[in-house]
Amino acid sequence: MDPTHRQFAALAFFWPALAFECASEFASAMTRHLADLPSDKNGQTAAEPPWTNANKVALELGAVRLRDFSTGSDSTPTLICAPFALHGATIVDFAPQHSLVSALQSAGIERVFVTDWRPATPETRFWSIDDYLSMLNLLVDELGGAVQLVGLCQGGWLALIYAARFPAKVRKLALAGAPIDIEAGKSKLSEMARDTPMQFFNDLVQAGRGRVLGHQLLQCWTEEIDDAAIHHLLQSPHALDSAPFRDLEKRFRDWYAWTLDLPGTYYLQAVEQLFKQNRLARGNFVALGRRIQLSKLECPVFLLAARDDVIVAPAQVFATERLVDQNRVTKATAPCGHLGLFMGKEVLSTVWPEIGRWLQHPN
């Protein structure tokens, strides 16, 4: 594997499974570590990363804060559905020149909102995918009942399910680096889903007393993060030994150190139903009491994949075109790895403004 991607593969949903060459090695190593790690939140010492652009909390719920980055009052709000994985939503507003929020604003989108998912608590450990879809529905209603939805990585499948479940509420849908059809291509993520026994993931949740605890997993990831890998990922124009890059590197390391806890029920549903059984692509995933039929999706769709992505294969993203069964699909491939889609300077300055213009163009 390319060492650059190897360093950051830990940021996938099965994090840090992809640090290992095979599922059995992963399971054995994690079992050893989890037996010795604390099971409470006190292990989390890193500070929550700051936001780059000015924003306000438009609505606060137990599971999510609706962040409002609006600079004007154009008609349709754009809601970024950030990944609810093991790192925070500031991935979409990481730093100056490394902000997806800024990229969309530069394309003329005035009303930008972000789902700032909150860490699971002991009280929310049983929350399911349906609960998070319900939260997303409340946010959309708060924004007037219709949005342009941008789903990133794990937020991508959630956004797609939502758009298919509530088609009248999504005007346009953009998915970036989203694992939609796991069987359409091979990646380290899909291989781990296939090869790791479900019992291991159950044990992982049990070790966290009903949650997947991010700080526990962070302690299991011992490989040093290479400065050159950070430089490559962020597509920084600054020299490795320059003061601007050192500031950016520190910001990244601080971002990386702060983790989210996930509800065990939500996590196990995603692993089993979406990654192991591929139910969304096969047409037998049920959300909020209804079977999700992607062919019923009504809105135009933009699909963005990373050319060098070893976490979500481009084919797993682009298979969505076949599943939605419509002609109004636009596709693009960015010259980067997985996290470069959301944090890379060049991708944010070239590809995402194009998506921003697509979002604003009449159907």
C-alpha positions as CSV (number, residue, x, y, z in Angstrom):
1,M,0.0,0.0,0.0
2,D,1.2,3.6,-0.7
3,P,2.6,4.7,2.7
4,T,0.8,8.1,2.4
5,H,-2.5,6.3,2.4
6,R,-1.5,3.8,4.9
7,Q,-0.8,6.5,7.5
8,F,-4.3,7.9,7.1
9,A,-6.3,4.8,6.5
10,A,-7.0,4.8,10.3
11,L,-9.6,7.5,9.7
12,A,-12.1,5.1,8.0
13,F,-15.2,3.8,9.7
14,F,-13.5,0.7,10.9
15,W,-10.6,2.8,12.2
16,P,-7.9,1.7,12.9
17,A,-8.5,-1.7,11.3
18,L,-6.8,-0.7,8.0
19,A,-3.5,-0.4,9.7
20,F,-3.2,-4.1,9.6
21,E,-2.7,-6.4,6.7
22,C,-5.5,-8.9,7.5
23,A,-8.6,-9.1,9.6
24,S,-7.2,-11.8,12.0
25,E,-4.2,-9.6,12.7
26,F,-6.4,-6.7,13.4
27,A,-8.8,-8.6,15.7
28,S,-5.9,-10.1,17.7
29,A,-4.2,-6.8,18.2
30,M,-7.4,-5.0,19.1
31,T,-8.4,-7.6,21.6
32,R,-5.1,-7.3,23.4
33,H,-5.3,-3.5,23.5
34,L,-9.0,-3.3,24.6
35,A,-8.5,-5.5,27.5
36,D,-6.1,-2.9,29.1
37,L,-7.8,0.4,28.1
38,P,-10.2,2.5,30.2
39,S,-13.8,2.2,29.3
40,D,-14.9,5.7,30.3
41,K,-14.6,9.1,28.6
42,N,-11.8,10.3,31.0
43,G,-9.3,9.0,28.5
44,Q,-10.2,11.8,26.1
45,T,-7.7,14.7,26.8
46,A,-7.6,16.5,23.5
47,A,-9.5,19.8,23.1
48,E,-12.3,19.9,20.6
49,P,-10.9,21.4,17.3
50,P,-12.0,25.0,16.4
51,W,-14.0,26.1,13.4
52,T,-12.3,28.3,10.8
53,N,-15.2,30.4,9.6
54,A,-17.6,32.4,11.7
55,N,-20.7,30.5,12.4
56,K,-23.5,30.2,14.9
57,V,-25.5,27.3,16.3
58,A,-28.9,27.5,14.6
59,L,-30.4,24.5,16.5
60,E,-29.0,22.3,19.2
61,L,-30.3,18.8,19.8
62,G,-28.9,16.0,21.9
63,A,-27.2,14.3,19.0
64,V,-26.3,17.2,16.7
65,R,-25.7,20.9,16.5
66,L,-26.9,22.7,13.3
67,R,-24.0,25.0,12.4
68,D,-25.0,28.1,10.3
69,F,-22.2,29.6,8.2
70,S,-24.6,31.8,6.1
71,T,-23.3,35.0,4.6
72,G,-26.6,35.9,2.8
73,S,-30.2,34.8,2.2
74,D,-30.3,33.0,-1.2
75,S,-33.3,30.8,-1.6
76,T,-32.3,27.2,-0.9
77,P,-30.0,26.2,2.0
78,T,-27.1,23.8,1.4
79,L,-26.7,21.3,4.2
80,I,-23.4,19.5,4.5
81,C,-23.9,16.1,6.1
82,A,-20.6,15.5,7.8
83,P,-19.3,12.0,8.5
84,F,-20.5,10.6,11.8
85,A,-17.4,8.5,12.2
86,L,-14.6,8.9,14.7
87,H,-13.4,12.4,14.0
88,G,-15.4,15.6,14.2
89,A,-17.3,17.7,11.7
90,T,-14.5,20.3,11.6
91,I,-13.2,18.2,8.7
92,V,-15.4,20.4,6.5
93,D,-13.9,23.7,7.9
94,F,-10.4,22.6,8.9
95,A,-8.2,25.6,8.2
96,P,-7.9,28.6,5.9
97,Q,-7.6,27.3,2.3
98,H,-8.5,23.9,3.6
99,S,-12.2,24.5,4.1
100,L,-15.1,22.9,2.2
101,V,-17.4,25.5,3.7
102,S,-15.2,28.3,2.1
103,A,-15.1,26.4,-1.2
104,L,-18.9,26.4,-1.5
105,Q,-19.1,30.0,-0.4
106,S,-16.5,31.0,-3.0
107,A,-18.8,29.5,-5.6
108,G,-21.6,31.8,-4.6
109,I,-23.5,29.7,-2.1
110,E,-24.6,32.0,0.7
111,R,-26.5,29.7,3.0
112,V,-24.2,26.9,4.2
113,F,-25.1,24.7,7.1
114,V,-23.2,21.7,8.7
115,T,-24.3,18.8,10.8
116,D,-22.0,18.9,13.8
117,W,-22.6,15.4,15.2
118,R,-22.0,15.2,19.0
119,P,-20.3,12.3,20.8
120,A,-22.6,9.5,22.0
121,T,-23.3,9.3,25.7
122,P,-24.2,6.4,27.9
123,E,-27.8,7.6,27.5
124,T,-27.7,7.5,23.7
125,R,-25.7,4.3,23.3
126,F,-28.8,2.5,21.8
127,W,-29.5,5.1,19.2
128,S,-29.9,3.6,15.7
129,I,-29.6,4.8,12.1
130,D,-33.3,5.7,12.3
131,D,-32.6,8.0,15.2
132,Y,-30.0,9.9,13.2
133,L,-32.2,10.0,10.1
134,S,-34.9,11.6,12.4
135,M,-32.4,14.1,13.6
136,L,-31.4,15.0,10.1
137,N,-35.1,15.3,9.2
138,L,-35.5,17.8,12.1
139,L,-32.6,19.9,10.8
140,V,-34.1,20.0,7.3
141,D,-37.5,21.1,8.7
142,E,-35.7,23.8,10.6
143,L,-34.3,25.0,7.3
144,G,-37.7,25.3,5.7
145,G,-38.3,21.7,4.6
146,A,-36.1,21.6,1.5
147,V,-32.3,21.6,1.1
148,Q,-29.5,20.9,-1.2
149,L,-27.7,18.0,0.6
150,V,-24.0,17.3,0.5
151,G,-23.0,14.0,2.0
152,L,-19.3,13.2,2.8
153,C,-18.0,9.7,3.4
154,Q,-20.1,8.0,6.1
155,G,-22.4,11.1,5.9
156,G,-22.9,10.2,2.2
157,W,-24.8,7.0,2.8
158,L,-26.9,8.7,5.5
159,A,-27.6,11.6,3.1
160,L,-28.6,9.2,0.2
161,I,-30.9,7.2,2.5
162,Y,-32.5,10.4,3.7
163,A,-33.0,11.7,0.1
164,A,-34.6,8.4,-0.9
165,R,-36.8,8.3,2.2
166,F,-37.9,12.0,1.9
167,P,-37.5,12.8,-1.9
168,A,-39.6,15.9,-1.7
169,K,-37.2,17.5,0.8
170,V,-33.9,17.2,-1.2
171,R,-33.5,19.5,-4.3
172,K,-30.1,18.3,-5.2
173,L,-27.7,15.7,-3.7
174,A,-23.9,15.6,-3.9
175,L,-22.0,12.6,-2.5
176,A,-18.2,12.6,-2.0
177,G,-16.2,9.6,-1.1
178,A,-19.3,7.8,0.0
179,P,-19.4,4.0,0.3
180,I,-22.7,3.2,-1.4
181,D,-22.3,-0.2,-3.2
182,I,-19.7,-2.1,-1.3
183,E,-19.6,-4.9,-3.8
184,A,-19.0,-2.7,-6.8
185,G,-15.3,-2.4,-6.1
186,K,-12.5,-3.5,-3.7
187,S,-11.1,-1.4,-0.9
188,K,-9.4,-2.0,2.4
189,L,-12.7,-0.9,4.1
190,S,-14.8,-3.4,2.2
191,E,-12.2,-6.2,2.7
192,M,-12.3,-5.6,6.5
193,A,-16.1,-5.6,6.5
194,R,-16.1,-8.9,4.7
195,D,-13.3,-10.7,6.6
196,T,-13.7,-9.5,10.2
197,P,-16.3,-11.6,12.1
198,M,-19.3,-9.7,13.4
199,Q,-18.5,-11.0,16.9
200,F,-15.5,-8.8,16.9
201,F,-17.5,-5.7,16.4
202,N,-19.9,-6.8,19.0
203,D,-17.0,-7.3,21.4
204,L,-15.7,-3.8,20.5
205,V,-19.1,-2.3,21.5
206,Q,-19.2,-4.3,24.7
207,A,-15.8,-3.1,25.6
208,G,-17.2,0.4,25.4
209,R,-20.2,-0.5,27.5
210,G,-22.6,0.0,24.6
211,R,-20.5,2.6,22.6
212,V,-17.5,2.6,20.3
213,L,-15.1,4.9,22.3
214,G,-12.9,6.9,20.0
215,H,-10.1,7.6,22.5
216,Q,-9.7,3.9,23.1
217,L,-9.2,3.2,19.4
218,L,-6.8,6.2,19.1
219,Q,-4.6,4.5,21.8
220,C,-4.5,1.4,19.6
221,W,-3.1,3.3,16.7
222,T,0.6,3.5,17.4
223,E,2.1,4.1,14.0
224,E,3.7,7.6,13.8
225,I,2.0,10.0,11.5
226,D,4.5,11.2,9.0
227,D,4.9,14.9,8.3
228,A,5.3,14.3,4.6
229,A,2.0,12.4,4.6
230,I,0.2,15.3,6.2
231,H,1.8,17.6,3.7
232,H,0.7,15.4,0.8
233,L,-2.8,15.0,2.1
234,L,-3.4,18.7,2.7
235,Q,-1.8,19.5,-0.7
236,S,0.1,22.3,1.1
237,P,2.2,24.7,-1.1
238,H,4.4,25.4,1.9
239,A,7.8,23.7,2.5
240,L,7.9,21.0,5.1
241,D,10.2,23.0,7.3
242,S,8.4,26.3,6.9
243,A,6.5,28.1,9.7
244,P,3.1,28.1,7.9
245,F,3.3,24.3,7.4
246,R,4.3,23.7,10.9
247,D,1.2,25.6,12.1
248,L,-0.9,23.6,9.7
249,E,0.7,20.3,10.8
250,K,-0.1,21.1,14.5
251,R,-3.6,22.0,13.6
252,F,-4.0,18.6,11.9
253,R,-2.5,16.7,14.7
254,D,-4.8,18.5,17.2
255,W,-7.8,17.7,14.9
256,Y,-6.7,14.1,14.7
257,A,-6.4,13.7,18.4
258,W,-10.0,14.6,19.2
259,T,-12.4,11.7,18.6
260,L,-16.1,11.0,18.7
261,D,-17.8,8.2,20.6
262,L,-20.4,6.3,18.5
263,P,-23.6,4.6,19.7
264,G,-23.1,0.8,19.6
265,T,-26.5,0.2,18.0
266,Y,-25.8,2.7,15.1
267,Y,-22.3,1.3,14.6
268,L,-23.3,-2.3,14.5
269,Q,-26.2,-1.6,12.1
270,A,-23.9,0.2,9.7
271,V,-21.3,-2.6,9.9
272,E,-23.7,-5.4,9.4
273,Q,-26.4,-4.0,7.2
274,L,-24.5,-1.6,5.0
275,F,-21.0,-3.0,4.8
276,K,-21.4,-6.7,5.3
277,Q,-24.8,-7.3,3.8
278,N,-24.7,-4.3,1.3
279,R,-28.5,-3.8,1.9
280,L,-28.7,-0.3,0.5
281,A,-27.3,-1.3,-2.9
282,R,-29.3,-4.5,-2.9
283,G,-32.5,-2.7,-2.3
284,N,-33.5,-4.2,1.0
285,F,-32.4,-1.6,3.5
286,V,-35.3,-0.4,5.7
287,A,-35.3,3.2,7.1
288,L,-38.0,4.7,9.3
289,G,-40.4,1.8,8.5
290,R,-39.9,1.8,4.7
291,R,-37.7,-0.1,2.3
292,I,-35.4,2.3,0.6
293,Q,-35.7,2.2,-3.2
294,L,-32.9,4.3,-4.7
295,S,-34.6,4.1,-8.1
296,K,-37.3,6.4,-6.7
297,L,-34.8,9.2,-6.0
298,E,-36.1,12.3,-7.7
299,C,-33.3,14.9,-7.5
300,P,-30.2,15.4,-9.6
301,V,-27.1,13.7,-8.2
302,F,-23.4,14.7,-8.3
303,L,-20.9,11.9,-7.5
304,L,-17.3,12.7,-6.5
305,A,-14.6,10.0,-6.0
306,A,-10.9,10.2,-5.2
307,R,-8.7,8.7,-7.8
308,D,-6.2,7.3,-5.2
309,D,-8.8,6.3,-2.6
310,V,-7.9,3.0,-0.8
311,I,-10.7,3.4,1.7
312,V,-13.7,3.9,-0.6
313,A,-13.1,2.7,-4.1
314,P,-14.3,5.0,-6.8
315,A,-16.5,2.2,-8.2
316,Q,-18.3,2.0,-4.8
317,V,-19.3,5.7,-5.3
318,F,-20.0,5.7,-9.0
319,A,-22.2,2.6,-8.8
320,T,-24.8,5.0,-7.4
321,E,-25.5,6.1,-10.9
322,R,-26.9,2.6,-11.8
323,L,-28.8,2.3,-8.5
324,V,-30.7,5.6,-8.8
325,D,-31.8,4.7,-12.3
326,Q,-31.9,8.2,-13.8
327,N,-30.0,10.3,-16.3
328,R,-29.5,13.3,-14.1
329,V,-26.2,12.2,-12.7
330,T,-22.9,14.1,-12.9
331,K,-19.6,12.5,-12.0
332,A,-16.1,13.7,-11.2
333,T,-12.8,12.1,-10.1
334,A,-10.4,14.2,-8.0
335,P,-6.6,13.5,-8.1
336,C,-6.2,12.7,-4.4
337,G,-6.7,10.1,-1.6
338,H,-9.7,9.9,0.6
339,L,-9.2,12.8,3.0
340,G,-7.9,14.9,0.3
341,L,-11.4,15.2,-1.0
342,F,-12.4,17.2,2.1
343,M,-9.1,18.8,3.2
344,G,-6.8,19.1,0.2
345,K,-6.1,22.6,-0.9
346,E,-6.1,22.0,-4.7
347,V,-9.2,19.8,-4.7
348,L,-11.1,22.4,-2.6
349,S,-10.0,25.3,-4.9
350,T,-10.8,23.5,-8.2
351,V,-13.3,20.6,-7.8
352,W,-15.6,21.8,-5.1
353,P,-16.3,25.2,-6.7
354,E,-17.5,23.2,-9.7
355,I,-19.9,21.3,-7.4
356,G,-21.0,24.6,-5.9
357,R,-21.9,26.0,-9.3
358,W,-23.7,22.7,-10.1
359,L,-25.7,23.1,-6.9
360,Q,-26.8,26.6,-8.0
361,H,-27.6,25.7,-11.6
362,P,-31.4,25.3,-12.3
363,N,-32.5,21.6,-12.7
